Amino acid sequence: MTAPLCGVMFQHMTPNTIPNEENIQPLEASPNQAPEEQNRASKELSILYNISNAMRTTLELNHILYIILTGVTSHAGLGFNRAVLFLLNKKERALEAQMAIGPDSGEHADKIWKYIKAVNPALEDLIATDKLSAEAMRSSKMYQSLQGFKIPLNPNDRTLLSTVYYNGGPLHVEREMISQYAHDPLLKVFPTKELVIMPLKAKDHVNGLIIADNLYTQKPITDEDLKIFTMLANQAGLAIENSRLYEMVVHKSHTDSLTGLWNHGFFQHTLNLEIQKAKENKYPLSLLIMDIDNFKKLNDAYGHQNGDVVLTELAYILKESARENDSICRYGGEEFSVILPQMSKDQASVVAERMREKIAHHDFSKFPDFSNLSVTVSLGLASFPEDAENKEDLIAKADKAMYIAKFGGKNRTYVCGPEEA
């Protein structure tokens, strides 16, 4: 028989309790309040005020998550040794690990604490200078052990994380209880002797969880720790929700409404960023530009509505043929582009041919009007830095290569060579 989940449960605080510039009032000494209580209350308000201010400076989700976890782990914040943030994946009905902060070992922890003692950075300095960059976190052993880790949300199969999600309140699993959950999926990747799991909420719906512990200091987690953690979580849940709403708006503004691919504005912006990354990291980048052969004749023969079907089907084929970090865009009209980071010209040529062949052999027979339809594309390929040193030249070379393929007989890939460079 599975032991019941035990620990300290706390009432969820409403958004009205979230401090901000308008409702944080200076603390006044009470005749019955001890000086240490006044100091603690002042510190708590200072932490919440600083984190709240920091979260207002950005709507970018990863930055929001970093600010939250820095507030949980920083010596100037809540001071936990380690913290992991999970977000709700609505599509898969699962909780998914997104970001983690914490030392890899006791020795690593000692180095961090020695640095903190020597420098004593304020919370806003830690957040502003981004001491733990996304790259540094991705290289940590803790992050790597949690990367891709998901907990399915099944009401009939309660784990530590799913229990907190469904109950909607914090859970403190104390030392004397932790052994009862040795087989829980979370503790298999996040071994610890005591932990707290805090839900993040927006409009009374859980949109994420934070797991925190003191593995290295072995400092007991107190009711006072949990009280301020709950207040921070209230702010965090709302900040995450606002960030996600913002990203939805941004995504929509950068998406082609017909095909669901990125639009031309996104293409220009992203290609510029990817070229900068390629320069800094000294890796290649390839660009494909393709055009549907005889698309005007297709529209004239079958109508624009059926032409739209061809565009959406072709977009699907491209998405199925590309990697997750490739950017597939509707360049304009019947033209498409694919940005291929960290891919050489030879590798990109193989990808281009695979896409071309899939399109040429795609069956449109489920649409009666297309029973005799054959759709092909002409592709042009150019690479950075081999063929061009900037965005404009790279687009021009790939575009020229595409026209050479089109005027050379269509349904082919032309790779930019020395004569075009």
C-alpha positions in Angstrom: 0.0 0.0 0.0 1.4 3.4 -1.0 2.0 5.7 1.9 -0.1 8.9 1.8 1.8 12.1 0.8 2.7 13.9 4.0 4.2 17.3 4.7 3.3 20.8 5.5 0.5 22.1 3.3 -0.2 25.8 3.1 -3.2 27.8 2.0 -2.7 29.4 -1.5 -2.4 33.2 -1.3 -4.5 35.2 -3.7 -3.0 37.7 -6.2 -4.0 40.5 -3.9 -1.2 39.5 -1.6 1.4 40.1 -4.3 3.6 43.1 -3.4 4.4 45.7 -5.9 5.6 49.4 -5.9 2.1 50.6 -5.2 1.2 48.3 -2.2 4.5 47.8 -0.5 4.4 50.1 2.5 7.4 51.0 4.8 7.5 48.7 7.8 6.7 50.4 11.0 8.0 49.2 14.3 5.4 47.6 16.5 5.9 47.8 20.3 5.2 44.0 20.5 7.4 43.1 17.6 11.0 41.9 18.3 13.8 43.5 16.3 14.7 40.2 14.6 11.1 39.8 13.4 11.2 43.3 12.0 14.4 42.6 10.2 13.1 39.4 8.8 9.9 41.0 7.6 11.9 43.8 6.0 14.1 41.3 4.2 11.1 39.4 2.9 9.5 42.5 1.5 12.9 43.5 -0.1 13.3 40.1 -1.7 9.7 40.1 -3.1 10.0 43.8 -4.2 13.3 43.1 -6.1 12.1 40.0 -7.8 8.8 41.7 -8.8 10.7 44.6 -10.3 13.0 42.3 -12.2 10.1 40.3 -13.7 8.6 43.6 -14.9 11.7 44.3 -17.1 11.0 41.5 -19.6 8.3 39.4 -21.2 10.7 36.8 -22.6 9.9 33.4 -21.0 13.4 32.1 -20.4 14.5 35.3 -18.8 11.4 35.2 -16.5 12.2 31.6 -15.5 15.8 32.6 -14.8 14.8 35.5 -12.6 12.4 33.3 -10.6 15.0 30.6 -10.0 17.6 33.1 -9.1 15.2 34.5 -6.5 14.7 31.0 -5.1 18.4 30.1 -4.9 20.3 33.4 -4.4 21.8 34.2 -1.0 20.0 37.5 -1.4 16.8 35.7 -2.2 15.3 32.6 -0.6 18.6 30.9 -0.3 17.8 27.4 -1.3 20.7 25.3 -2.6 19.0 24.0 -5.7 15.8 24.7 -7.7 14.1 23.2 -10.7 11.2 24.7 -12.6 8.6 22.6 -14.4 6.0 24.1 -16.8 2.7 22.6 -17.8 2.8 21.1 -21.3 -0.9 21.4 -22.2 -0.5 19.5 -25.5 1.0 16.4 -23.9 -0.8 16.8 -20.5 2.4 16.6 -18.7 4.7 18.6 -16.4 8.1 19.2 -18.2 11.4 20.4 -16.7 12.4 23.7 -18.2 15.2 25.2 -16.1 17.4 24.3 -13.2 19.9 26.2 -11.0 22.2 24.6 -8.4 25.7 23.3 -7.9 26.8 20.0 -9.3 28.6 18.9 -6.1 29.5 19.9 -2.6 32.9 21.1 -4.0 31.1 23.2 -6.6 28.8 24.6 -3.9 31.8 25.6 -1.8 33.3 27.6 -4.7 30.1 29.4 -5.3 29.7 30.3 -1.6 33.3 31.5 -1.4 32.7 33.7 -4.4 29.5 35.1 -2.9 31.2 35.8 0.4 34.0 37.7 -1.3 31.8 39.7 -3.7 28.4 39.8 -1.9 26.4 40.7 -5.0 22.9 42.0 -4.5 19.9 40.1 -6.0 19.4 42.7 -8.8 23.1 42.4 -9.7 22.9 38.6 -10.0 19.8 38.9 -12.3 21.2 41.8 -14.3 24.7 40.3 -14.9 23.2 36.8 -15.7 25.9 34.9 -13.8 24.2 31.7 -14.7 23.6 32.0 -18.4 21.4 29.6 -20.3 24.5 27.9 -21.8 26.0 27.4 -18.3 22.8 25.9 -17.0 22.6 23.6 -20.0 26.1 22.3 -19.3 25.4 21.5 -15.6 25.0 17.9 -14.6 21.7 18.6 -12.8 20.2 20.2 -15.9 21.4 17.4 -18.1 19.9 14.8 -15.8 16.5 16.6 -16.0 16.6 17.6 -19.7 13.5 16.2 -21.4 12.1 14.8 -18.1 8.3 14.8 -18.0 5.7 13.7 -15.6 2.3 12.7 -17.2 -0.7 14.2 -15.5 -2.9 11.2 -14.7 -5.4 11.7 -11.8 -5.3 8.0 -11.1 -1.5 7.7 -10.9 -0.4 10.2 -8.3 3.3 11.1 -8.1 4.8 13.9 -6.0 4.5 16.4 -8.8 1.1 15.4 -10.1 -0.3 15.4 -6.5 0.8 19.0 -6.0 -0.6 19.9 -9.5 -4.0 18.5 -8.7 -4.2 19.6 -5.0 -3.0 23.1 -6.0 -1.1 23.7 -2.7 2.6 23.5 -1.6 4.0 20.2 -0.4 6.9 19.9 2.1 8.3 16.4 2.2 10.3 16.2 5.4 13.4 14.1 6.2 11.5 11.4 8.1 9.1 11.0 5.1 11.4 11.1 2.1 12.3 7.4 2.2 8.7 6.5 1.5 9.0 8.1 -2.0 12.3 6.5 -3.1 10.6 5.1 -6.2 8.9 8.3 -7.2 10.1 9.4 -10.7 11.2 12.8 -9.5 13.5 11.4 -6.8 15.1 9.1 -9.3 16.5 12.1 -11.2 16.6 14.6 -8.3 17.8 12.7 -5.2 17.5 14.6 -2.0 16.8 14.3 1.8 14.1 16.9 2.1 12.3 19.1 -0.5 9.5 21.5 -1.1 7.3 21.5 -4.2 5.6 24.8 -4.8 2.8 25.3 -7.4 2.8 28.4 -9.7 -0.7 29.7 -10.4 -2.5 32.2 -12.7 -6.2 32.7 -12.4 -6.3 29.8 -9.9 -4.9 27.4 -12.5 -1.5 25.7 -12.0 0.8 26.5 -14.9 4.1 25.2 -13.3 5.9 23.9 -10.3 9.2 24.7 -8.5 11.1 22.0 -6.6 13.7 23.3 -4.1 16.0 21.8 -1.5 19.1 22.3 0.6 21.1 19.2 -0.4 24.5 20.7 0.4 23.9 22.8 3.5 21.3 20.4 5.0 19.5 23.4 6.4 16.0 22.4 7.5 13.2 24.0 5.5 11.1 26.1 7.9 7.5 27.4 7.9 9.0 30.9 7.4 10.8 29.7 4.2 7.6 28.3 2.9 5.6 31.4 3.7 7.8 33.7 1.6 8.2 31.0 -1.1 4.5 30.9 -1.5 4.4 34.7 -1.9 7.1 34.5 -4.5 5.3 31.7 -6.3 2.2 33.9 -6.6 4.2 36.5 -8.5 5.9 33.9 -10.6 2.8 32.2 -11.8 1.3 35.4 -13.1 4.6 36.5 -14.7 4.8 33.2 -16.6 1.2 33.5 -17.8 1.8 37.0 -19.0 5.0 35.9 -20.8 3.1 33.0 -22.5 0.3 35.3 -23.7 2.9 37.7 -25.0 4.7 34.9 -26.9 1.4 33.8 -28.4 0.9 37.3 -29.8 4.5 37.5 -31.1 4.2 34.1 -32.6 1.0 35.0 -34.4 2.5 38.2 -35.8 5.4 36.2 -37.2 3.4 33.3 -38.6 1.9 33.0 -42.1 -1.8 32.5 -41.7 -2.3 30.0 -44.5 0.6 27.6 -44.1 1.4 28.0 -40.4 5.1 28.6 -41.3 7.2 31.6 -40.3 6.6 34.7 -42.4 9.0 36.9 -44.3 9.6 39.3 -41.4 10.6 36.4 -39.2 12.9 35.1 -41.9 14.8 38.3 -42.2 15.2 38.7 -38.4 16.1 35.1 -37.7 18.6 34.8 -40.6 20.4 37.9 -39.3 20.6 36.3 -35.7 21.7 32.9 -37.0 24.5 34.5 -39.1 25.7 36.4 -36.0 25.7 33.1 -34.0 27.6 31.4 -36.9 30.2 34.1 -36.9 30.7 34.0 -33.1 30.9 30.2 -32.9 32.6 29.7 -36.2 30.2 27.1 -37.6 28.6 27.0 -41.0 25.0 27.9 -41.9 23.1 27.1 -45.1 20.1 28.7 -46.8 17.6 27.1 -49.1 15.2 29.1 -51.3 12.7 27.2 -53.3 9.9 28.0 -55.7 7.0 25.9 -56.9 7.3 25.1 -60.6 4.5 26.4 -62.8 2.4 27.6 -59.9 0.6 30.2 -61.9 -0.6 27.5 -64.4 -1.7 25.4 -61.5 -3.8 28.2 -60.1 -5.3 29.0 -63.5 -6.1 25.3 -64.1 -7.4 24.3 -60.6 -8.3 27.6 -59.0 -6.8 29.5 -56.1 -8.5 27.5 -53.4 -6.8 24.3 -54.7 -3.6 26.3 -55.1 -3.8 27.0 -51.3 -4.1 23.3 -50.6 -0.9 22.7 -52.5 0.8 25.4 -50.4 -0.4 24.0 -47.1 0.6 20.4 -48.1 4.0 21.5 -49.2 4.5 23.4 -45.9 3.7 20.1 -44.0 6.2 18.2 -46.1 8.9 20.8 -45.3 8.2 20.6 -41.6 8.4 16.9 -41.7 11.7 16.9 -43.5 13.5 19.5 -41.3 15.2 19.5 -37.9 13.7 21.1 -34.8 16.2 24.0 -34.9 15.7 24.7 -38.6 13.5 27.7 -39.6 11.0 27.1 -42.4 9.5 30.2 -43.8 7.0 31.3 -46.5 9.3 33.7 -48.3 6.5 35.1 -50.4 3.8 33.8 -52.8 4.9 30.3 -53.9 8.4 30.8 -52.6 9.7 29.1 -49.4 13.0 29.4 -47.5 14.7 27.1 -45.0 17.5 28.3 -42.6 19.8 25.5 -41.7 22.0 26.4 -38.7 25.3 24.4 -38.2 24.9 22.7 -41.5 27.6 22.6 -44.3 26.8 22.9 -48.0 27.3 19.2 -48.6 24.9 18.3 -45.7 22.3 20.9 -46.8 22.5 19.5 -50.4 21.3 16.1 -49.1 18.5 17.8 -47.2 17.4 19.8 -50.2 17.3 16.7 -52.4 15.3 14.8 -49.8 12.7 17.7 -49.7 12.6 17.9 -53.5 12.0 14.2 -53.9 9.3 14.1 -51.2 7.4 16.9 -52.9 7.7 15.4 -56.3 6.3 12.1 -55.1 3.6 13.4 -52.8 0.2 12.1 -53.6 -2.6 14.7 -53.9 -5.1 12.1 -55.0 -7.4 12.7 -52.0 -8.4 15.9 -53.7 -10.4 14.9 -56.8 -9.4 17.9 -58.8 -5.7 16.9 -58.4 -5.9 13.4 -59.9 -3.4 14.2 -62.6 -1.5 16.8 -60.7 2.3 16.7 -60.4 3.9 19.3 -58.1 7.6 20.0 -58.2 10.0 22.6 -56.9 13.2 24.2 -57.9 15.7 24.9 -55.1 18.8 27.1 -54.7 21.4 26.6 -52.0 24.1 28.9 -50.6 26.1 28.7 -47.4 27.8 31.1 -45.0 30.7 31.9 -44.9 31.7 29.9 -48.0 29.5 31.8 -50.4 28.6 35.0 -48.6 29.7 37.0 -45.6 26.4 38.8 -44.7 22.7 38.2 -44.8 22.0 40.2 -48.0 24.6 38.4 -50.1 23.6 35.0 -48.8 19.9 35.6 -49.8 21.0 36.9 -53.2 23.3 33.8 -53.8 20.6 31.3 -52.8 18.0 33.2 -54.9 20.2 33.2 -57.9 20.9 29.5 -57.5 17.2 28.9 -57.4 16.6 30.7 -60.7 19.4 28.7 -62.3 17.7 25.5 -61.2 14.3 26.8 -62.6 15.7 27.9 -65.9 17.8 24.8 -66.1 14.8 22.5 -66.4 12.9 22.8 -63.1 12.5 20.1 -60.4 16.1 20.2 -59.4 18.5 21.6 -56.8 21.3 24.0 -57.8 24.1 24.5 -55.3 25.9 27.9 -55.4 29.4 27.4 -56.8 32.5 29.5 -57.3 31.1 31.1 -60.4 28.2 32.6 -58.4 30.3 33.4 -55.3 
